[in-house]
Amino acid sequence: MLKNLFSKLVIVTALTIPILAFAQTAQAQDSHGATAYSPTSDATGISWDQATEKAALDAAVAACNQKSEGANDCEPLTSNTNNCGAIVVGKGGAGAGWGDNKGAAEAEALAACSELPGGSCKVQLSVCNK
């Protein structure tokens, strides 16, 4: 009886370990984000928590085009994984940045935008992936 119980416990354990390993792998999946900009309308778009980089880029462009007042000329600026992102706009265009937190992402984006002619850069959007 004890031998039979032990063998059942071994079987249950053997079946449970792969399930737990899969659950941990599923939780560790990457989260992607991206930014987009319309030079015609100065519209911006940002995406986050997307399953793939392509989905993140597509979502950012779609969000930007929705705000572009019919210009529909948004182009992706940047993408990143498991980070925070920000997009800034100034008179000379837009800049994007990524960092461990919103503050770092905004600082990087402002630095990128300050290199453009025209200056007057302001943060439009910032967000963090999971």
Beta strands, then each sheet from edge to edge (+ up, - down):
strand 1: 32-37
strand 2: 44-50
strand 3: 75-81
strand 4: 84-90
strand 5: 93-99
strand 6: 122-128
sheet 1: 2+ 1- 3+
sheet 2: 5+ 4- 6+
end
